Amino acid sequence: MSEFRYPHLFQPIVLGRQFFRNRIFNSPTGVAIEPERYSCAYYERKAVGGAASVCIGDACPNENGRARGLQINLWNDDENQKLSDIAHSITRHGAVASIEILDAGNCSYYSASLGAPLYGPMDGVSPFGDEIRAMTEEQILEVIEQHARAALYAKRLGFGMVTVHGGHGWLITQFMDRANTRKDRWGGSIENRARLAVAICDRIHQVCGSGFPVEMRMVGDEVYEGGYHIEEGIAQAVQLDGHADLIHVSTGSHEVAEVFTVTHPSMFLADGANVRYAAEIRKHVRRSPVATVGALSEPELLEEIIASGKADVVEMARGLICDPDLPIKLQTGHDDEVRKCMRCLYCFSTHMQSAVIPCAINPEIGHEYEMYSTPPVRTKKRVLIAGGGMAGMQAAITAADDGHDIILCEKGPRLGGALLCEEKVPFKEKLAQYIALQTRLIGRRGNIDVRLNTPVTPDLIRQIAPDAVICALGARPIRPDLPGIDRPEVFGAEEIYSEPEKAGGRVVILGGGLVGLELSVWLASLGRRVTVVEMMPDLNDGGNVLHGLALTGQLKKLGVTVSPATMALEITDGGVRCRYTGAEPHPGFRFGTGVFYPAASEGETVFPADTVIYAVGQRPLWEEADALRGVVPEFHQIGDCVMPKNIHEATRTAYYTARDLGRM
């Protein structure tokens, strides 16, 4: 028997009188509970995967403290059945169900939109011009009671713990903040500013019993100029020590845009970027265990955090969205099959727009309920898949798992498709790991015949005689029709991704979509002076607003010049001749104020360049796909050769196309 690699991670822990089977907790992700069956399946999936605790969120203890409309109601019993069903769906698999309780305080913008007054520790004015009223002693005591009643309500419905959200700019943080200079017992000194958090913990214990655990999320360091830092976080944690059963250390604030993607770490940050704050706090508390959160998915790192004493619990949100089976895979020796979160923020961005949480590389996520009702495969088929990129690889794995025999043909020497060119990029490390994982999983399935350096032709299809063909040929970069495009210093983005040494000291990138912007960040980090020229007045984040926010920070940090509303006219000896169109960005432009540096003015200008790179879009290989159509009756066209979009769309369509095979 092989040695168990993660003994500390799978050591149980007891909080209060509640037993937790390991040290991997699922932190809250704010999924709405309508429709109920989908929410049950979403949370249940994480319990099935082996997490010790699954926390649903976010829930309000009163109707006047809501930051957004979809927050869960804990102030009356309207959602008894729904919450009880969710709790049961978690606990029946051996996990502890927890629920996040939060009052947004002076950030209760949704409640304010319905006519409720904004309140907080101090008088003030909101960013939207609304009056903020300082809470009276009676209101503070009532908020404490509301938290306790909400916790008791949750306990009666089957929840074994509550997570009080005392971080990220909500009410408890507002009291903790140094700006709270109240003259009574609720402000001024650190003891007074922490009194609300301590009182909520103590009152929940009084109402629910001392054995009912209270997890308190706090901010160890606000990580922005003007915010408090780790010394203040330590002082707050010392006040909570012995009152909270688990001190959950996060960072940043929802209300400060530049650190949103530190609170929720982007791909530009290191694994475990925020662990150091929990580790510092754990040195100073004696009675309360400490949890850490943020950018956690590497198994060895999770084990090291617990083994070294940096924290007692590791909390994961996106890590368990991407792979809810992470705990059981580590426990059973399948750690090399873990899907590691790329921190692309696609899940969070989509959730903000549609309330659904998908995953770019796990097509099951967001559709967990549907997995219970898929009809069985009636006919096993011989399937030829043309193209070994993201879509082709996923289609092969899914179809093979359903029992079909697969021939996967890739015209190049490796599986992975066009995205292989990005494998040298440090902040795309998790993408490279994902491609390697998919390649590994394909190799472990005995019913997948991989044929590299094998372009699919009509003759090959006739020779193999499959029952079905899945065409996943992908797309190719568009080469702009521009004078000077044939010059030797001009390259496509894929070529520079593969060979960055070809880029000179001064680089102009044509195209302000994700490909061009991410390439600009990488080249700037390598010391190049980069200008991005975009014809449209808005840059294009591909619908991933939070990744766009993370890119904004990197563009500013690295000094990338961005010139939107700028048309490239000609590539010359000196650089790129351009004309500024004067078009204004959309009023709701997602990249935010201050990202633009329009170096061109009315009329024409030349951006100096040693190297020019085009990244102006992709052309789907429709004609190439059409050449393969009709050789066999069942033909499916998927991924970028339908329309270039993103990894999620390629993976999703591949997964469901493959699942449909043989079910008719």
C-alpha positions in Angstrom: 0.0 0.0 0.0 1.4 3.4 -0.9 2.0 6.0 1.8 -0.8 8.4 2.4 0.4 11.8 1.3 -1.9 14.2 3.1 -2.3 13.0 6.8 -2.6 16.5 8.2 -5.2 17.6 5.7 -7.4 14.6 6.6 -7.1 14.8 10.3 -10.6 15.5 11.7 -11.2 18.7 13.7 -13.8 19.5 16.4 -15.2 23.0 16.6 -17.4 23.5 19.6 -19.0 20.1 19.8 -19.2 19.6 16.1 -17.1 17.0 14.4 -15.6 17.8 10.9 -14.2 14.9 8.9 -11.2 16.8 7.5 -9.7 20.2 7.2 -11.1 21.2 3.8 -14.0 23.5 4.2 -16.1 24.9 1.3 -16.4 28.6 1.8 -19.6 30.4 0.8 -20.3 31.3 -2.9 -23.6 33.1 -2.6 -25.8 30.9 -4.8 -29.5 31.8 -4.7 -31.9 29.1 -3.5 -34.3 29.4 -6.4 -35.0 27.0 -8.0 -34.5 24.9 -4.9 -33.6 21.6 -6.7 -30.7 23.3 -8.5 -29.3 24.8 -5.3 -29.6 21.5 -3.4 -27.7 19.7 -6.2 -25.0 22.5 -6.3 -24.2 22.2 -2.6 -24.8 18.5 -2.3 -22.2 17.9 -5.0 -19.5 19.4 -2.8 -20.5 17.2 0.1 -20.4 14.1 -2.1 -16.9 15.1 -3.1 -15.7 15.0 0.5 -15.6 18.5 1.8 -15.9 18.6 5.6 -18.2 21.6 5.7 -20.3 23.2 2.9 -21.4 26.7 3.5 -24.3 28.3 1.7 -24.5 32.1 1.4 -25.2 34.8 1.5 -28.1 35.2 4.0 -29.3 38.3 5.8 -30.5 38.4 9.4 -32.8 41.4 8.7 -34.5 42.8 5.6 -32.8 46.2 5.9 -29.2 44.9 5.6 -29.3 43.5 2.0 -26.6 44.5 -0.5 -28.4 42.7 -3.3 -31.8 41.3 -4.0 -31.0 37.6 -4.1 -29.7 37.3 -0.6 -31.3 34.5 1.5 -34.0 35.5 4.0 -33.2 34.6 7.6 -35.5 37.1 9.3 -38.7 35.1 9.0 -39.6 31.5 8.2 -40.6 32.0 4.5 -37.8 29.7 3.3 -38.1 26.9 5.9 -38.5 24.1 3.5 -35.9 25.3 1.0 -33.2 25.8 3.6 -34.0 22.6 5.3 -33.8 20.6 2.1 -30.4 22.2 1.3 -29.1 21.4 4.8 -30.3 17.8 4.5 -28.7 17.4 1.0 -25.4 18.3 2.5 -25.5 16.5 5.8 -26.7 13.2 4.5 -23.3 12.8 2.8 -21.3 13.3 6.1 -20.5 17.0 5.7 -21.5 19.8 8.1 -23.9 22.3 6.6 -23.1 25.9 7.4 -24.8 29.2 6.4 -23.2 32.6 6.0 -24.9 35.4 7.9 -24.2 39.0 6.9 -25.5 42.5 7.4 -24.2 44.9 4.8 -24.6 48.0 7.1 -23.9 51.2 5.2 -23.5 49.1 2.0 -27.1 47.8 2.1 -27.8 49.3 -1.3 -30.6 47.0 -2.3 -32.5 47.6 1.0 -32.0 51.3 0.5 -33.4 51.1 -3.0 -36.6 49.8 -1.4 -36.8 52.8 1.0 -34.9 51.5 4.0 -32.4 53.9 5.7 -28.7 53.2 5.4 -27.0 52.7 8.8 -23.5 52.1 10.1 -21.3 53.0 13.0 -20.9 56.6 11.9 -22.9 59.3 10.1 -21.9 59.8 6.5 -22.8 59.7 2.8 -22.8 56.7 0.6 -21.0 56.7 -2.8 -24.4 57.2 -4.4 -25.2 60.2 -2.3 -27.5 58.6 0.3 -27.4 59.6 3.9 -25.8 57.1 6.3 -27.1 57.3 9.9 -25.0 56.3 12.9 -26.6 53.4 14.7 -28.0 53.9 18.2 -27.2 51.6 21.1 -30.6 50.1 20.7 -30.1 49.4 17.0 -26.7 47.8 17.7 -28.2 45.5 20.4 -31.0 44.6 18.0 -28.5 43.6 15.2 -26.8 41.3 17.7 -30.2 39.7 18.5 -31.0 39.4 14.8 -27.7 37.5 14.2 -28.5 35.2 17.2 -32.1 34.5 16.0 -30.9 33.8 12.5 -28.3 31.3 13.8 -30.9 29.6 15.9 -33.3 29.4 12.9 -30.4 27.9 10.9 -29.7 25.4 13.6 -33.3 24.2 13.8 -33.3 23.7 10.0 -30.3 21.3 10.2 -27.3 23.6 9.9 -24.4 22.5 12.1 -22.5 25.8 12.1 -22.9 29.4 11.1 -20.4 31.7 9.3 -20.7 35.3 10.4 -19.4 37.5 7.7 -17.3 40.1 9.5 -15.2 41.1 6.5 -15.0 42.7 3.1 -16.6 46.0 4.0 -19.8 44.8 5.6 -21.3 46.0 8.9 -18.9 44.2 11.3 -15.9 45.5 9.3 -17.3 49.0 9.4 -17.3 48.8 13.2 -13.8 47.2 13.2 -12.4 50.0 11.0 -10.2 52.7 12.4 -12.6 55.3 10.9 -15.1 54.2 13.6 -14.4 56.9 16.1 -17.6 56.6 18.1 -17.3 57.9 21.6 -19.3 55.1 23.2 -18.4 51.5 23.9 -18.8 50.6 20.2 -15.9 52.7 18.8 -12.5 54.2 19.3 -10.3 51.6 20.9 -9.7 48.2 19.2 -11.6 46.5 22.1 -14.6 48.8 21.5 -14.4 48.4 17.7 -14.3 44.6 18.0 -17.1 44.6 20.6 -19.9 44.0 18.0 -18.1 40.9 16.5 -17.4 39.5 19.9 -21.0 40.2 21.1 -22.5 38.4 18.1 -20.3 35.3 18.7 -21.2 35.3 22.4 -24.9 35.8 21.9 -25.1 33.1 19.3 -23.5 30.7 21.8 -26.0 31.8 24.5 -29.0 31.2 22.2 -27.8 28.1 20.3 -25.6 26.5 23.0 -21.9 26.7 23.7 -21.3 23.6 21.5 -22.8 25.2 18.4 -19.8 26.5 16.4 -19.5 30.1 15.1 -17.1 30.8 12.4 -16.2 34.5 12.1 -14.8 35.7 8.8 -12.6 38.7 9.3 -10.1 40.7 7.2 -6.4 40.2 8.2 -5.2 43.0 5.9 -7.2 45.4 3.7 -4.3 45.5 1.2 -5.0 48.9 -0.2 -3.7 52.4 0.5 -5.7 53.9 3.3 -6.9 50.6 4.6 -5.5 48.8 7.7 -2.8 46.2 7.6 -1.8 43.0 9.3 -1.0 44.6 12.7 -4.6 45.8 13.0 -5.8 42.4 11.8 -3.8 40.6 14.5 -5.3 43.0 17.1 -8.8 42.2 15.9 -8.2 38.5 16.0 -6.8 38.7 19.5 -10.2 40.2 20.6 -12.1 37.4 18.8 -9.8 34.7 20.3 -12.0 32.3 22.4 -15.2 33.9 21.3 -15.3 32.6 17.7 -14.9 28.8 17.3 -13.0 29.4 14.0 -11.4 32.7 12.9 -11.6 32.8 9.1 -9.0 35.2 7.8 -9.6 36.8 4.4 -8.3 40.1 2.9 -9.5 43.2 1.1 -12.9 44.7 0.5 -15.8 44.2 -1.9 -16.1 48.0 -1.9 -12.6 48.8 -3.2 -12.3 47.9 -6.9 -8.6 47.7 -7.0 -8.4 44.9 -4.4 -11.4 42.9 -5.4 -9.2 40.5 -7.3 -6.9 40.2 -4.3 -9.9 39.3 -2.0 -10.8 36.8 -4.8 -7.3 36.2 -6.2 -6.8 36.4 -9.9 -4.5 34.3 -12.0 -1.9 37.1 -11.7 -1.3 36.2 -8.0 0.6 33.3 -6.6 -1.0 30.1 -5.2 -2.1 30.7 -1.6 -1.5 34.5 -2.1 -3.3 35.4 1.2 -2.1 32.6 3.4 0.5 34.7 5.0 -2.1 36.8 6.8 -3.7 33.8 8.4 -0.3 32.5 9.4 0.6 35.7 11.2 -2.7 35.8 13.0 -2.4 32.2 14.1 0.9 33.1 15.9 -1.1 35.4 18.2 -4.3 33.6 19.1 -4.4 30.8 21.6 -7.9 29.4 21.8 -9.5 29.7 18.4 -8.4 27.7 15.4 -7.6 29.8 12.2 -8.8 29.2 8.7 -7.2 30.6 5.5 -8.8 31.2 2.1 -7.8 32.3 -1.4 -6.0 30.8 -4.4 -5.9 27.3 -3.0 -6.0 24.2 -5.2 -2.5 22.7 -5.1 -2.7 19.5 -3.0 0.9 19.8 -1.6 0.2 23.4 -0.6 -3.0 22.5 1.2 -1.1 19.8 3.2 1.8 22.1 4.0 -0.4 24.9 5.3 -1.9 22.5 7.9 1.3 20.6 8.6 3.4 23.7 9.2 0.8 25.4 11.4 0.1 28.3 9.1 -3.7 27.5 9.6 -5.9 24.8 11.0 -8.4 24.8 8.2 -8.1 25.5 4.4 -11.2 27.1 2.9 -12.0 26.8 -0.8 -14.7 28.4 -3.0 -13.5 28.3 -6.6 -11.2 25.4 -5.9 -14.3 23.2 -5.1 -16.4 24.7 -7.8 -13.7 23.7 -10.3 -13.4 20.2 -8.8 -15.9 19.3 -6.1 -14.2 15.9 -5.9 -10.8 17.4 -4.8 -11.0 16.0 -1.2 -11.9 12.4 -2.2 -9.4 12.4 -5.0 -6.6 13.4 -2.5 -7.8 10.9 0.0 -7.9 8.0 -2.4 -4.6 8.6 -4.2 -6.0 10.3 -7.3 -4.4 13.6 -6.7 -3.0 13.8 -10.2 -6.6 13.9 -11.5 -7.6 17.1 -9.6 -8.9 19.9 -11.8 -7.1 22.9 -10.5 -8.9 26.3 -10.7 -7.3 28.6 -13.3 -8.6 31.6 -11.3 -10.0 33.0 -14.5 -13.0 34.4 -12.5 -15.4 33.2 -15.2 -17.6 31.6 -12.5 -17.8 34.8 -10.5 -18.4 37.1 -13.5 -21.1 34.9 -14.8 -22.7 34.6 -11.4 -22.9 38.4 -11.1 -24.8 38.6 -14.4 -27.0 35.6 -14.3 -27.0 34.1 -10.7 -25.8 30.8 -12.2 -22.2 29.6 -11.3 -20.5 27.7 -14.2 -16.9 26.7 -14.5 -14.7 27.3 -17.5 -13.2 23.8 -17.4 -15.8 21.7 -15.6 -18.9 21.4 -17.7 -20.9 19.7 -14.9 -20.9 22.8 -12.7 -24.1 24.8 -12.9 -25.8 21.7 -14.2 -25.5 19.4 -11.2 -29.2 18.6 -11.0 -29.3 17.5 -14.6 -26.6 14.9 -13.9 -29.1 13.0 -11.9 -31.6 12.6 -14.8 -29.5 11.9 -17.9 -31.0 9.0 -19.8 -28.8 5.9 -20.4 -26.8 5.3 -23.5 -28.8 2.9 -25.8 -26.3 2.4 -28.5 -22.5 2.2 -28.1 -20.8 3.9 -31.1 -17.5 4.2 -32.8 -16.7 7.9 -32.9 -14.1 9.8 -34.8 -13.1 13.2 -33.3 -11.3 15.6 -35.6 -9.2 18.0 -33.5 -7.4 17.6 -30.2 -7.9 21.0 -28.7 -10.1 21.9 -25.7 -13.4 20.8 -27.3 -12.0 17.6 -28.9 -10.3 16.5 -25.7 -13.4 17.0 -23.6 -15.6 15.3 -26.2 -13.2 12.3 -26.2 -13.2 11.9 -22.4 -17.0 12.3 -22.0 -17.9 9.9 -24.9 -15.3 7.3 -23.7 -16.8 7.5 -20.2 -20.2 6.7 -21.7 -18.8 3.5 -23.3 -18.2 4.6 -26.8 -15.0 3.7 -28.8 -13.1 6.8 -29.7 -10.5 7.7 -32.4 -9.1 11.1 -31.6 -7.1 12.6 -34.4 -4.9 15.7 -34.0 -3.0 17.2 -37.0 -0.2 18.4 -34.7 2.3 16.5 -32.6 0.5 17.2 -29.3 -2.9 17.4 -27.8 -4.0 20.8 -26.6 -4.7 22.8 -29.7 -4.1 26.6 -30.1 -3.8 27.2 -26.4 -0.5 25.2 -26.2 1.2 28.4 -27.3 0.5 30.0 -23.9 2.1 27.3 -21.8 5.2 29.4 -21.1 3.2 32.2 -19.6 3.6 32.2 -15.7 0.0 33.4 -15.0 -1.3 30.7 -17.3 0.3 27.9 -15.3 -3.0 26.4 -14.4 -4.1 26.3 -18.0 -1.0 24.3 -18.9 -1.8 22.0 -16.0 -5.3 21.5 -17.3 -4.1 20.6 -20.7 -1.7 18.1 -19.1 -4.5 16.7 -17.0 -6.8 16.2 -20.0 -4.0 14.5 -21.9 -3.4 12.3 -18.9 -7.0 11.3 -18.6 -7.3 10.5 -22.2 -4.2 8.2 -21.9 -5.9 6.4 -19.0 -9.0 5.4 -21.0 -8.5 2.2 -22.9 -11.2 3.0 -25.4 -9.6 6.2 -26.8 -7.2 5.7 -29.7 -5.1 8.9 -30.1 -3.6 9.6 -33.5 -1.2 12.5 -33.5 0.1 14.2 -36.7 -3.1 13.0 -38.4 -5.3 15.5 -40.2 -8.8 14.3 -40.8 -9.8 14.0 -44.4 -12.9 12.6 -46.1 -10.8 9.6 -47.2 -9.7 9.0 -43.6 -13.3 9.1 -42.4 -14.2 6.5 -45.1 -11.3 4.3 -44.1 -12.2 4.4 -40.3 -15.9 4.1 -41.1 -17.1 5.6 -37.8 -20.8 5.8 -36.7 -20.4 9.5 -35.9 -17.9 12.3 -36.5 -17.3 15.2 -34.0 -15.6 18.0 -35.8 -13.6 20.2 -33.4 -11.1 21.8 -35.8 -11.0 25.1 -34.0 -10.2 28.5 -35.6 -7.2 30.4 -36.9 -6.1 34.0 -36.2 -7.4 36.7 -38.5 -4.5 38.5 -40.3 -5.6 42.1 -40.8 -5.5 43.5 -44.3 -3.2 46.4 -43.5 -0.3 48.0 -45.5 2.9 46.7 -44.1 1.4 43.5 -42.6 4.0 41.5 -44.5 7.0 43.2 -42.9 9.4 40.9 -41.0 8.8 42.6 -37.6 5.1 41.7 -37.7 3.9 38.6 -36.0 0.6 36.9 -34.9 0.0 36.6 -31.2 0.3 32.8 -31.2 3.9 33.1 -32.5 5.0 35.5 -29.9 3.3 33.5 -27.1 5.4 30.6 -28.3 8.6 32.5 -28.9 8.5 35.8 -26.8 12.2 36.3 -27.5 11.1 37.5 -31.0 9.6 40.6 -29.5 11.8 43.7 -29.5 12.0 46.4 -26.9 9.1 48.4 -28.2 5.9 46.5 -29.0 2.6 47.6 -30.5 -0.2 45.1 -30.2 -3.2 45.5 -32.6 -6.3 44.3 -30.8 -7.7 45.1 -27.3 -9.4 41.7 -26.6 -8.3 39.2 -24.0 -5.6 37.7 -26.3 -3.9 41.0 -26.9 -4.3 42.3 -23.4 -3.0 39.2 -21.7 -0.1 39.2 -24.1 0.6 42.8 -23.3 0.8 42.0 -19.6 3.2 39.1 -20.2 5.5 41.1 -22.5 5.5 44.1 -20.2 6.5 41.8 -17.3 9.4 40.7 -19.5 10.6 44.3 -19.8 9.1 45.3 -23.1 7.5 48.7 -23.6 4.0 47.8 -24.8 1.2 49.8 -26.5 -2.2 48.2 -27.2 -4.1 49.8 -30.1 -7.9 49.0 -30.2 -10.2 50.3 -32.9 -13.3 50.1 -30.8 -13.8 52.7 -28.0 -14.2 49.8 -25.5 -11.7 47.1 -24.7 -13.1 43.6 -24.8 -13.1 41.4 -21.7 -15.0 38.7 -23.4 -17.8 39.0 -20.9 -15.6 38.1 -18.0 -15.9 41.4 -16.1 -13.8 40.4 -13.1 -10.9 39.1 -15.2 -11.1 42.4 -16.9 -10.8 44.1 -13.6 -7.7 42.0 -12.8 -6.2 42.9 -16.1 -6.9 46.6 -15.4 -4.6 46.3 -12.3 -1.9 44.6 -14.3 -2.0 47.2 -17.2 -1.6 50.0 -14.7 1.0 48.3 -12.6 3.2 47.4 -15.6 2.7 50.7 -17.4 1.1 49.3 -20.6 -0.1 52.1 -22.8 -3.7 51.5 -24.0 -5.1 53.5 -26.9 -8.8 52.7 -27.6 -10.9 54.3 -30.4 -7.7 54.2 -32.5 -7.5 52.8 -36.0 -4.3 51.4 -37.3 -3.6 52.7 -40.8 -0.2 51.4 -41.8 2.8 49.6 -40.4 5.9 51.6 -41.3 9.7 51.6 -40.6 9.1 53.6 -37.4 6.1 51.8 -36.0 2.3 51.9 -36.6 0.6 54.9 -38.1 -2.8 55.4 -36.5 -5.8 57.7 -36.5 -7.8 58.5 -33.3 -11.5 58.1 -34.1 -12.8 60.2 -31.3 -15.4 57.7 -30.3 -16.3 57.6 -26.7 -16.4 54.5 -24.6 -19.7 53.1 -23.4 -20.9 54.8 -20.2 -20.9 51.5 -18.4 -17.5 50.5 -19.7 -16.3 47.6 -17.6 -12.6 48.2 -17.4 -13.2 51.4 -15.4 -11.8 54.9 -15.3 -8.1 55.4 -15.6 -7.3 52.4 -17.7 -7.1 54.4 -20.9 -4.1 56.3 -22.0 -5.1 57.6 -25.5 -1.7 58.5 -26.8 -3.2 59.5 -30.1 -5.1 62.8 -30.5 -7.4 64.1 -33.2 -5.7 63.3 -36.5 -2.8 60.9 -37.0 0.1 59.7 -34.9 2.8 57.0 -35.1 3.3 54.6 -32.2 7.0 53.6 -32.3 7.6 49.9 -32.5 10.4 47.4 -33.0 7.7 44.6 -33.2 4.1 44.7 -34.2 1.7 41.9 -33.1 -1.8 41.4 -34.4 -4.5 39.9 -32.1 -7.7 41.0 -33.9 -9.8 37.9 -33.6 -10.2 34.3 -34.9 -11.7 32.9 -38.0 -13.7 29.7 -37.5 -12.7 26.9 -39.8 -16.1 26.5 -41.4 -15.0 25.5 -44.9 -12.6 22.9 -43.5 -15.4 21.5 -41.4 -17.8 21.5 -44.4 -15.3 19.4 -46.3 -15.8 16.6 -43.7 -19.6 16.9 -43.5 -21.8 14.2 -45.1 -19.3 11.4 -45.3 -21.2 9.7 -42.4 -24.8 10.6 -41.5 -24.1 11.7 -37.9 -21.9 14.8 -37.9 -21.4 17.2 -35.0 -19.6 20.5 -35.3 -18.4 22.0 -31.9 -16.2 24.5 -30.3 -14.3 27.3 -32.1 -15.0 25.9 -35.5 -18.6 26.9 -34.9 -17.8 30.3 -33.4 -14.7 31.3 -31.4 -15.7 32.1 -27.8 -13.9 30.8 -24.7 -12.8 27.7 -23.0 -16.1 27.3 -21.2 -18.1 27.4 -24.4 -15.8 24.9 -26.1 -15.9 22.5 -23.1 -19.6 22.8 -22.5 -20.7 22.1 -26.0 -18.2 19.2 -26.3 -19.4 17.7 -23.1 -23.1 17.8 -24.0 -22.6 16.8 -27.6 -20.7 13.7 -26.4 -23.3 12.9 -23.8 -26.0 12.9 -26.4 -24.3 10.2 -28.5 -26.3 7.0 -28.6 -29.2 8.1 -26.5 -31.7 8.2 -29.3 
